[in-house]
């Protein structure tokens, strides 16, 4: 009995290794046939290989969907060894190429779409979809797929050529201009569809992401805005406006340290950015960093001497530290901060008291 129990698993292992070997042979034969332009043989062998893993695709796609919606921490914790099934995607893409050789355009299109889903980093199927859609006269979607191919592989010369020949950049600029004008008018709902298309057509533009982030911000969607500002900064880390905008999103989530860090970067790039000093001062206050907040309010006074609130804030810091803050309270009151009145009155009383004391 024990011998049989040992024999069965060994037999299963032999069968598994045999099946894997057959799958490898099918894939190698398919790729050789594709190179030799024997498209019928290539399609047949790619299909054999794809059949060997097709039952695993639903579970894998669900895993990809979950992975894509996770944050960085969740990805590292839940999927520490996650990898895209590139070989599966390669098989679908190359079968699509074989089917193009057999003039089976619809089947090829379906294969390219599946390849792009299986490995979201794979540029080739997106490029092939761009070619097919351009041939079908669908310029917008052709540009969207071509733009994604460029985003995934900036060394893909054929995608660059297709993108340029199809004037995709001009199309993206047109939609962006419409969206930007709507954002400037605070018509955020009207801006979003145009900015969505601009980003899809030109996914390597930091400016397009930044403006779409502003539209999401205006619509009260801070999570989406935060993602777009982050995308903009990945593409162009020199945008102080993007750091500033992202900081405001962090503030809505009460992530004051993250906001403080972004505002510091914005200020380092533009030392006269008054609004950045104002927000960084407020973030510092929320973290009980009084010295930092006082410094920033003084910088705000330097840039905006008419800002009464900044004078009032500095006065409070000085007053709480036991310093003479009467001049700052007076300037705050002169600039319309009514809360400073009580302190100004106290300062006058104290001045009169000192004056009487000197006369005695």
TORTILO-839871 format. One record per residue (C-alpha): chain; x, y, z; residue in one letter. Coordinates in steps of 0.001 Angstrom, whole numbers. Example, Ala and Ser with C-alpha at 12.3 -4.5 7.8 and 13.67 -1.06 7.14 Angstrom:
% TORTILO-839871
A/12300/-4500/7800/A
A/13670/-1060/7140/S
This chain:
% TORTILO-839871
A/0/0/0/X
A/2793/2426/902/X
A/4499/1788/-2421/X
A/1354/2765/-4313/X
A/963/5954/-2265/X
A/4483/6953/-3177/X
A/4113/5978/-6804/X
A/1017/8076/-7531/X
A/2556/11483/-6659/X
A/5669/10595/-8626/X
A/3493/9724/-11606/X
A/1684/13028/-11273/X
A/4981/14889/-11215/X
A/6104/13076/-14357/X
A/2849/14018/-16105/X
A/3178/17642/-15024/X
A/6750/17911/-16295/X
A/5705/16228/-19548/X
A/2846/18715/-20022/X
A/5143/21654/-19320/X
A/7646/20363/-21845/X
A/4899/20032/-24461/X
A/3759/23594/-23747/X
A/7296/24896/-24196/X
A/7592/23017/-27485/X
A/4285/24489/-28674/X
A/5459/28016/-27807/X
A/8846/27583/-29460/X
A/7271/26060/-32565/X
A/4736/28906/-32706/X
A/7415/31594/-32477/X
A/9525/29841/-35115/X
A/6524/29617/-37444/X
A/5724/33295/-36900/X
A/9280/34282/-37826/X
A/9022/32075/-40933/X
A/5652/33714/-41775/X
A/3926/30337/-41537/X
A/930/32002/-39914/X
A/-1421/29004/-39856/X
A/1102/26880/-37968/X
A/1920/29794/-35668/X
A/-1748/30375/-34812/X
A/-2321/26669/-34169/X
A/660/26331/-31811/X
A/28/29612/-30000/X
A/-3531/28391/-29415/X
A/-2197/25118/-27964/X
A/19/27067/-25592/X
A/-2739/29503/-24607/X
A/-5109/26601/-23904/X
A/-2627/25258/-21350/X
A/-3117/28281/-19056/X
A/-6518/29677/-20113/X
A/-8299/28194/-17089/X
A/-6020/30249/-14797/X
A/-6797/33586/-16451/X
A/-10010/34527/-14503/X
A/-8296/34137/-11118/X
A/-5213/35981/-12366/X
A/-7296/38888/-13751/X
A/-9113/39214/-10431/X
A/-5744/39341/-8693/X
A/-4554/42059/-11101/X
A/-7732/44063/-10476/X
A/-7210/43879/-6712/X
A/-3520/44712/-7058/X
A/-4253/47784/-9183/X
A/-6633/49216/-6585/X
A/-4232/48751/-3649/X
A/-2012/51421/-2172/X
A/1754/50995/-1978/X
A/1659/49563/1553/X
A/-1131/47106/675/X
A/743/45982/-2441/X
A/3884/45272/-444/X
A/1943/43519/2307/X
A/-642/41550/294/X
A/1327/40957/-2920/X
A/5031/40960/-1988/X
A/6023/38792/-4964/X
A/3473/39955/-7534/X
A/4529/39830/-11189/X
A/2549/40240/-14393/X
A/2247/37123/-16556/X
A/4256/38543/-19413/X
A/4701/35223/-21232/X
A/934/34783/-21382/X
A/586/38302/-22760/X
A/3371/37616/-25259/X
A/1568/34507/-26525/X
A/-1672/36423/-27086/X
A/124/39303/-28786/X
A/2099/37048/-31094/X
A/-996/35004/-31923/X
A/-2591/38332/-32827/X
A/306/38981/-35205/X
A/-196/35535/-36772/X
A/-3898/36248/-37186/X
A/-3108/39532/-38877/X
A/-1037/37506/-41328/X
A/-4132/35359/-41912/X
A/-6266/38520/-42377/X
A/-8346/37668/-39276/X
A/-8453/41277/-38060/X
A/-11227/40921/-35479/X
A/-9556/37914/-33841/X
A/-6216/39732/-33852/X
A/-7801/42746/-32185/X
A/-9239/40554/-29430/X
A/-5801/39011/-28850/X
A/-4092/42387/-28596/X
A/-6676/43615/-26087/X
A/-6188/40484/-23961/X
A/-2393/40823/-24131/X
A/-2624/44424/-22863/X
A/-4857/43292/-19981/X
A/-2575/40421/-18979/X
A/491/42644/-18760/X
A/-303/46328/-18315/X
A/3369/47255/-18872/X
A/3509/45655/-22320/X
A/3753/48295/-25055/X
A/3511/46156/-28219/X
A/-203/45175/-28069/X
A/-1126/48817/-27486/X
A/857/49834/-30534/X
A/-770/47103/-32635/X
A/-4214/48306/-31517/X
A/-3217/51807/-32566/X
A/-2315/50556/-36028/X
A/-5606/48660/-36397/X
A/-7732/51569/-35208/X
A/-5923/54029/-37472/X
A/-6612/51735/-40432/X
A/-10269/51639/-39380/X
A/-10422/55441/-39346/X
A/-10790/55759/-35560/X
A/-8219/58499/-35011/X
A/-9005/59284/-31363/X
A/-8763/55717/-30079/X
A/-5782/55042/-32353/X
A/-3980/57933/-30670/X
A/-5008/56748/-27193/X
A/-3488/53299/-27723/X
A/-410/54718/-29455/X
A/101/57224/-26647/X
A/-69/54425/-24097/X
A/2486/52420/-26090/X
A/4811/55430/-25989/X
A/4255/55839/-22268/X
A/5173/52201/-21669/X
A/8179/52210/-23980/X
A/9684/55555/-24949/X
A/12206/53733/-27146/X
A/9520/52307/-29459/X
A/10364/54212/-32634/X
A/7440/52827/-34635/X
A/4992/54101/-31999/X
A/6625/57537/-32104/X
A/6289/57604/-35881/X
A/2636/56539/-35765/X
A/1875/59102/-33062/X
A/3467/61874/-35135/X
A/1941/60788/-38454/X
A/-1527/60684/-36898/X
A/-1053/64197/-35417/X
A/-2024/62830/-31991/X
A/-201/65601/-30133/X
A/-2295/68224/-31925/X
A/-5467/66386/-31014/X
A/-4369/66180/-27365/X
A/-3541/69904/-27319/X
A/-6987/70786/-28652/X
A/-8758/68861/-25906/X
A/-6386/70227/-23272/X
A/-7038/73826/-24326/X
A/-10783/73280/-23995/X
A/-10336/71678/-20587/X
A/-7906/74336/-19360/X
A/-10267/77140/-20350/X
A/-13065/75469/-18384/X
A/-10822/75050/-15318/X
A/-9853/78728/-15511/X
A/-13574/79570/-15509/X
A/-14112/77130/-12609/X
A/-16381/75032/-14824/X
A/-14882/71807/-13525/X
A/-17605/69415/-14641/X
A/-17297/70676/-18220/X
A/-13489/70537/-18028/X
A/-13165/66907/-16986/X
A/-14210/65090/-20220/X
A/-11802/67179/-22305/X
A/-8940/66739/-19840/X
A/-9615/62985/-19661/X
A/-9149/62770/-23430/X
A/-6056/64982/-23317/X
A/-4446/62661/-20748/X
A/-5413/59547/-22702/X
A/-4026/61004/-25921/X
A/-833/62279/-24298/X
A/-173/60313/-21081/X
A/3351/61714/-20743/X
A/2253/65319/-20136/X
A/2668/66549/-16553/X
A/668/69686/-17364/X
A/-2355/67689/-18503/X
A/-2354/65637/-15297/X
A/-1945/68772/-13164/X
A/-4934/70513/-14748/X
A/-7082/67410/-14479/X
A/-6079/67274/-10817/X
A/-7364/70852/-10474/X
A/-10664/69802/-12075/X
A/-11025/66884/-9651/X
A/-10180/69266/-6801/X
A/-12910/71645/-7934/X
A/-15392/68761/-8067/X
A/-14562/67754/-4498/X
A/-12717/64553/-5421/X
A/-9471/64819/-3421/X
A/-8380/61191/-3942/X
A/-8482/61534/-7731/X
A/-6831/64952/-7548/X
A/-4044/63561/-5359/X
A/-3373/60744/-7832/X
A/-3147/63181/-10759/X
A/-822/65590/-8967/X
A/1393/62647/-8046/X
A/1403/61503/-11695/X
A/2306/65025/-12790/X
A/5252/65114/-10388/X
A/6510/61720/-11544/X
A/6623/63115/-15075/X
A/8024/66516/-14111/X
A/9489/66944/-10634/X
A/10235/70633/-11291/X
A/6595/71787/-11133/X
A/6253/73857/-7951/X
A/2559/74372/-8710/X
A/1993/70602/-8714/X
A/3713/70304/-5319/X
A/1556/73146/-4019/X
A/-1659/71609/-5363/X
A/-811/68190/-3980/X
A/-81/69759/-594/X
A/-3591/71185/-513/X
A/-4965/67702/-1137/X
A/-2860/66326/1721/X
A/-4304/69051/3941/X
A/-7869/67932/3217/X
A/-6822/64499/4510/X
A/-5118/66073/7549/X
A/-1766/64713/6392/X
A/68/67796/7548/X
A/3618/66457/7420/X
A/3183/65350/3794/X
A/1684/68737/2954/X
A/4527/70523/4774/X
A/7114/68533/2788/X
A/5492/69356/-566/X
A/5167/73042/306/X
A/8854/73114/1263/X
A/9706/71795/-2199/X
A/7453/74399/-3810/X
A/9081/77190/-1786/X
A/12580/75944/-2621/X
A/11656/76311/-6286/X
A/9921/79661/-5839/X
A/10989/81599/-2745/X
A/8342/84292/-3392/X
A/5378/81911/-3376/X
A/3247/83674/-747/X
A/365/81185/-684/X
A/2803/78327/-111/X
A/4219/80108/2951/X
A/699/80671/4268/X
A/-289/77018/3967/X
A/3020/75762/5307/X
A/2589/78011/8346/X
A/-874/76547/8960/X
A/467/73000/8596/X
A/3274/73806/11035/X
A/698/75104/13526/X
A/-1280/71881/13210/X
A/1899/69969/14064/X
A/2754/72354/16958/X
A/5867/73608/15181/X
A/5460/77187/16409/X
A/8900/78476/15437/X
A/8466/77224/11869/X
A/4973/78699/11644/X
A/6180/82085/12931/X
A/8978/82133/10353/X
A/6540/81448/7522/X
A/4062/84110/8664/X
A/6915/86632/8692/X
A/7783/85583/5133/X
A/4152/86093/4210/X
A/4312/89612/5695/X
A/7416/90264/3575/X
A/5550/89227/418/X
A/2093/90515/1370/X
A/2480/93412/3828/X
A/-1257/93986/3733/X
A/-2072/90557/5184/X
A/-3449/91396/8628/X
A/-3923/87756/9603/X
A/-185/87122/9242/X
A/600/90050/11574/X
A/-1961/88727/14065/X
A/-491/85225/14009/X
A/3043/86504/14601/X
A/1759/88713/17403/X
A/139/85745/19127/X
A/3341/83718/18935/X
A/5320/86606/20411/X
A/2704/87270/23104/X
A/2639/83620/24163/X
A/6431/83660/24375/X
A/6346/86679/26702/X
A/7646/89115/24068/X
A/6372/92592/23242/X
A/3860/92081/20428/X
A/1998/95412/20592/X
A/3311/96689/17249/X
A/2189/93522/15444/X
A/-1243/93576/17112/X
A/-1708/97209/16064/X
A/-748/96452/12466/X
A/-3137/93493/12449/X
A/-5958/95737/13696/X
A/-5094/98424/11124/X
A/-5475/95722/8434/X
A/-8926/94671/9515/X
A/-8337/91897/12080/X
A/-10919/92747/14731/X
A/-9687/89991/17080/X
A/-6601/92131/17676/X
A/-8654/94924/19316/X
A/-8555/93461/22820/X
A/-4798/93041/22702/X
A/-4323/96584/21383/X
A/-6463/97899/24242/X
A/-4350/95962/26733/X
A/-1209/97390/25152/X
A/-2553/100940/25533/X
A/-3497/100351/29152/X
A/-63/98956/29864/X
A/1570/101941/28104/X
A/-522/104405/30146/X
A/347/102550/33346/X
A/4045/102744/32554/X
A/3713/106445/31682/X
A/2060/107239/35047/X
A/4697/105218/36834/X
A/7475/107278/35226/X
A/5786/110563/36246/X
A/5734/109640/39919/X
